[in-house]
């Protein structure tokens, strides 16, 4: 069964799943649209919360009662989407991140469109010259509802979402307004 997973990784350690472990490596929905940024385990960086969304996200990895608050913040606050070109309707960049190995020990990866909790996080992974847009989380997930998504790829913690997970998030009450600023 495919389910979302939060990846908590320290340099050199395999990711631990908090909510669940995904069962398959995802395939990009449009491989011709963008080169995929592969992030190796040794590249994953820890970070400390710098805004309310990040505080809720980090708390949600260890405190189950914070998960609904994190989901609400993700849908209502602004997030950053790194784009393949400077056009506003450009495809969102993809990342490929390591997930726990299979039973044989073979490495596995999860591929998805990138969403970041701040511009600083996006710049850390894709570089300051990468085109991007800032929109609210509900609009970002709506834009990518039929693809896999990775929140803060290359950073620990990160969250992987498959289309069914995105649908669950989007079924939460609320609207797709611009949301509050962070």
C-alpha positions in Angstrom: 0.0 0.0 0.0 1.3 3.4 -0.9 1.3 6.0 1.9 2.9 9.3 2.7 6.1 9.3 4.8 8.0 11.9 6.7 11.6 11.5 6.3 13.8 12.4 9.2 17.4 12.1 8.2 20.7 13.0 9.7 23.8 13.0 7.6 24.8 9.4 6.9 21.8 7.8 8.5 18.8 6.2 6.7 15.5 8.1 6.9 13.1 7.1 9.6 9.4 7.1 8.7 7.2 8.9 11.1 3.7 8.7 9.6 4.2 5.7 7.3 6.6 4.2 4.8 6.0 4.4 1.1 6.1 1.1 -0.7 7.3 2.0 -4.2 9.6 4.3 -6.0 7.6 6.9 -7.8 8.0 7.8 -11.5 8.0 11.4 -12.7 4.7 12.4 -14.2 6.3 14.3 -17.1 10.0 13.1 -17.5 10.6 15.4 -20.5 9.5 18.5 -18.6 12.5 18.9 -16.3 15.7 17.3 -15.2 15.3 15.7 -11.8 17.6 16.9 -8.9 18.8 13.7 -7.3 19.6 14.2 -3.6 21.9 11.6 -2.0 21.7 10.6 1.7 24.9 12.4 2.4 23.5 15.7 1.1 20.5 15.8 3.4 20.7 18.8 5.8 19.0 19.3 9.1 17.3 22.7 9.7 15.7 24.6 12.5 12.3 26.2 12.2 12.3 29.8 11.0 8.5 30.3 10.5 5.2 29.0 11.9 4.8 26.4 9.1 8.2 24.9 9.8 7.6 24.9 13.6 4.3 23.0 13.1 6.0 20.6 10.6 8.9 19.8 12.9 6.6 19.4 15.9 4.2 17.1 13.9 7.1 14.6 13.3 7.1 13.7 17.0 3.8 15.0 18.4 0.7 13.4 16.7 -1.6 16.2 18.0 0.4 18.7 15.9 -0.4 17.0 12.6 -3.8 18.6 12.0 -2.2 22.0 12.9 0.6 21.4 10.4 -1.9 20.3 7.7 -3.9 23.5 8.2 -0.8 25.7 8.1 0.5 23.9 5.0 -2.8 24.6 3.2 -3.2 28.2 4.4 0.3 29.7 4.4 2.6 30.6 1.5 5.0 28.0 0.1 7.6 28.2 -2.6 7.6 26.2 -5.8 10.9 26.1 -7.8 10.1 26.2 -11.5 11.8 24.9 -14.6 11.5 28.3 -16.3 10.6 31.8 -15.3 7.0 31.5 -16.8 4.4 31.4 -14.0 2.8 28.3 -15.5 6.1 26.5 -15.8 6.3 23.0 -14.4 7.5 22.6 -10.9 11.0 21.2 -10.5 11.4 17.6 -9.4 13.6 16.0 -6.7 14.6 12.4 -6.1 15.3 11.6 -2.5 16.4 8.4 -0.8 13.9 6.3 1.2 14.7 3.2 3.3 16.1 0.3 1.3 14.0 -2.7 0.4 14.4 -6.1 2.1 17.4 -7.0 -0.1 19.1 -3.8 1.0 18.9 -2.2 -2.5 18.7 1.6 -2.4 15.3 3.1 -3.3 14.3 6.7 -4.2 11.1 8.7 -4.2 10.6 11.2 -7.0 8.2 14.1 -6.7 7.6 17.8 -7.4 9.3 20.1 -4.9 7.5 22.4 -2.4 9.4 24.4 0.1 8.4 26.1 3.4 10.4 29.2 2.6 12.5 30.8 -0.2 15.7 30.2 1.9 14.9 26.4 1.9 14.4 26.4 -1.9 17.6 28.3 -2.4 19.5 25.8 -0.3 18.5 22.9 -2.5 18.0 24.4 -6.0 20.1 27.6 -5.8 19.2 31.3 -5.6 19.0 31.6 -9.4 16.2 29.0 -9.8 12.9 30.6 -10.9 10.1 30.2 -8.4 6.7 31.3 -7.4 5.2 31.9 -3.9 1.6 30.7 -3.5 -0.5 29.3 -0.7 -0.2 25.6 0.0 -3.7 24.7 -1.0 -3.1 26.2 -4.4 0.3 24.5 -4.7 -1.2 21.1 -3.9 -4.1 21.7 -6.2 -1.6 22.5 -9.0 0.1 19.2 -8.4 -2.7 17.0 -7.3 -2.0 14.2 -9.9 1.8 14.0 -9.1 4.0 13.0 -6.2 5.2 15.9 -4.0 8.1 16.3 -1.6 7.9 19.0 1.0 11.5 20.4 1.7 13.4 17.7 -0.4 17.0 17.4 0.7 16.3 18.7 4.1 15.4 16.9 7.3 12.6 16.6 8.0 10.9 16.3 4.6 7.5 14.9 3.7 6.6 12.8 0.7 3.0 12.8 -0.6 1.4 10.7 -3.3 -1.7 11.8 -5.2 -4.0 10.0 -2.7 -2.3 11.9 0.2 -2.7 15.2 -1.7 -6.4 14.5 -2.2 -6.8 13.9 1.5 -5.1 17.2 2.3 -7.2 19.0 -0.2 -10.4 17.5 1.2 -9.7 19.5 4.4 -12.0 22.5 4.9 -10.7 25.8 3.6 -10.4 27.8 0.4 -7.6 28.5 -2.1 -7.1 32.1 -1.2 -3.7 33.6 -1.1 -3.5 32.8 2.6 -1.6 34.7 5.3 1.9 35.9 4.9 4.6 34.3 6.9 
